[in-house]
């Protein structure tokens, strides 16, 4: 008996999850749904899903697990639309960057007997410099040597949490358990604020009188610093992420502006020693982070290794907790 996983949103993340699960076709039926018909067809063509359906009810009504791999500004609407069709014991997971808001929506919208777990995927380090996006960037090993953040609200179903941890292993990632607000803070500083800073530099330079000539000589440094803006997708998704975790964003932006002010003060005072020391500190920090990120060893620090679950055992556990819940 196969278990149905429905993936809603067939971009890089959704299609990569489907590709990673392709070797477990004996136990998993992968159903895809995306408003972009071309993306859905491409996902089927590359083997990321077993079938696609444009009808949401058809996509989710038999699903044991529904994955919402969508931009932040589409999660609430999709969850509300899918909720009436979810069968009892279904688990809903999402990959949006802000979990506290999604957890509130899940509590309000999901019928009794359905569970929610938030996922925060961390990419394989070899893809960190890729400038490809969308389904064209989908890779079966996108999550290898990375971590999968598992975020739950108090009182979350233990079986759903175990399912998320097993899913992490099937994707080639290590599970990282965190609470809602902790993960929101981490994602603000490492995901959302870098994109805001990229947009800020663009807005500070594009409309200046000298841009007409500056654009001709802008090189690697400008391209790399502004690259996050190219990964925005829709600007509304970034705006929604920032506003849904406003306190975190404001705190981190204040820290960034204080750091910029310190650099400005060093330059204003013509203090080459202080400026050099500050830049060297940043360079050393980046070097050490990059080395550790490439080695990807931190998932096992102080933790015993566990065996990789099979898809059959993973979903056997899932069916087990589903039946138990129905008897309650």
Order of alpha helices (4+ residues) and beta strands (2+ residues): beta-alpha-beta-alpha-beta-alpha-beta-alpha-beta-alpha-beta-beta-alpha-beta-alpha-alpha-alpha-alpha-alpha-alpha-alpha-alpha
